[in-house]
Amino acid sequence: MCLSGFLVFSQGRRKLINQTGVCFNEFTIKVTGFQVSKTQKFGYGYMVSQIVCIPAGLLALERCGFLSQLSQHLWTLLENNGQATSVDDPITQPPDPNFEGAVLKALTSLLQVLVCYDSLYCILGGEYKAVPLNPEIYRQPPPEHVLDLIHRIIFIDKSRMCLLNYDTMQVFGLRILSVLTSCLDTLLYLQEYHDVIAFLLQCQSESKIGGRIVVDESTIERNQILVRCTVLGGATEKVIPPRVLTGDASYPYTLFDTLPAPSCYCTPTPNDVKNEIKLSAALLGGSVGDTWLERTRSFVLVACRKPSFSGHVGLMEVVLKYQLQEAPEQCFKPIEMSAEDFIPGSPTGYKIIGVKYGCKLFVEYGMRLGILPEHSTPEALEDFCYQFAHALSKQQHYVGDQTKFDWFIGVIYLLYSGHIDRATDFLVAFSTTLTSGYIWKQRLVKSRAIKPEIASSGLTLVHYNACYCVERIIQKVLPKVSCAFRTAGMSPTHIVKRWLTACFVNILSWSEICNFVLLSVSEGSVYTILYCVAVLKHLEPRLLKHSTHHTLLYDLLEGPVTGFTLHQYLDYILGLEKEFGKMLRDELSCLEI
């Protein structure tokens, strides 16, 4: 769907979009395989997936009752179509927690509209309050709101044994929670306002018998969520325990109910920081020629061909320095940092959602990688985040009372090994470039560099330019991947937006995150887009496999990218740049819809 068209559609045709939502209600659930176009026989999943990418779309679907119907449909299936009348009357065919059949379709339809945090926040942070369960009746009324469903089957404890098929409900709730917390922004929100980590640890503690946690389906699922939520890292930096028992019915991983997570889930991968600092000093002392920027960019591409390279900071500083010298015109107004300390909670301040837990995760991650000293504290990074949040707010159309955690700030903090002054200098200089709008999402949130109607809609450059370009390219060069997304009812926009928002944190290993930032800073936003296409190219066999099993959404959102390295796909990226470079530069330089 054209994002510009939907923006106008949502702002000027509210009645029409509400009527469209009613049509979704009538056909999405009741009619399967509805013929949407002349040649493709798909449901409305892909279309709805595009609509809910922005808050206006999800709110419109909520107003027309679309989300309520999805929640009630799933609830009906979980209660086995109302065949049981009490907990003493067992359900003859309980729903399968492995997600098969109608339950899988209903659950996927619901999760497709909840995976985008920017839109989900409008639901989670709204005025609606979940209706509490009535413990005196066995059969609870269907949920009237998606929050009712979340509170019933996610934040479930033994006091809610009034639910039919309590054990199965609990497992389903945990699977939904696993998908939701795979988005780092949603994780921070749930941790900030619901203390989800403490809730999971308490449930694990209550599952102990004789001082040991009982190994069952619920504790195994809960253990996996705890590992995902408490340990940052890519596939080579942490171990995610499986959901199933081995053939001999033994579970080889340690179940835990206290933090930190056991060391068996953390893979030590120390980095050589000395080479990075030495290379930085050597490059900054080099002579400057007329073609120094081009030669430096060529050196970046040569460096990216190496399996291991640690000179990212030095190269970024050199390339950025001569970019600004050779092209003095600024795409965006530079950030103005104030000398006074920004104090959270002051009359001029606002709250960063989940900043304490986000900084804690980053600092633990950096110390585990060996790029932060052992005495590092989350408070230093927290102050750093607040200073830039305050500075960015000076360039916004309006300032709210809270904002999201800035993952790009955390990545730069680790890249500079906690050196605040150097990191600040880089960010201030980088904030004037076009690329900053694509890999630093918070840079242009509500920014005056964008028209007010666009900024207020919740759209950013990451969304309406980057994701649009990725979809155009994969339709041409990766038609099977594009088809897999469509048949799964999921838009590539969701996954690309999530990758760029989090700067690939928890998706790729640290070395590949550094390569991504270096390539984007030195070569420009065109290579940011092509990097995402290369990752999708790498995932093609995996996407095709899971699309046939109708589990693409769960695998793509929950699982990190394994085996991807930039040096293996650099030639592929350069080939794409020759074919699509001009088109991308024209599209990405446009700041309007």
KAQUIVEN-V723176 format. One record per run of one state. SS is the DSSP state (alpha for helix, beta for strand, coil for the rest). FROM is the first residue (numbers start at 1). LEN is the number of residues. Records with the same first field share a line. If there is no record, write none. Layout:
# KAQUIVEN-V723176
SS = FROM-LEN / FROM-LEN
This chain:
# KAQUIVEN-V723176
coil = 1-2 / 13-1 / 29-16 / 52-3 / 64-2 / 79-1 / 83-18 / 113-4 / 125-21 / 154-4 / 161-5 / 182-2 / 195-1 / 207-1 / 210-2 / 214-3 / 231-7 / 239-24 / 267-6 / 285-7 / 305-7 / 327-24 / 353-2 / 370-8 / 394-2 / 397-5 / 404-3 / 416-4 / 431-5 / 440-1 / 445-2 / 448-4 / 457-4 / 478-1 / 488-4 / 502-8 / 524-1 / 539-1 / 549-3 / 559-7 / 589-5
alpha = 3-10 / 14-15 / 45-7 / 55-9 / 66-13 / 80-3 / 101-12 / 117-8 / 146-8 / 158-3 / 166-16 / 184-11 / 196-11 / 217-14 / 263-3 / 273-12 / 292-13 / 312-15 / 355-15 / 378-16 / 407-9 / 420-11 / 436-4 / 441-4 / 452-5 / 461-17 / 479-9 / 492-10 / 510-14 / 525-14 / 540-9 / 552-7 / 566-23
beta = 208-2 / 212-2 / 238-1 / 266-1 / 351-2 / 396-1 / 402-2 / 447-1
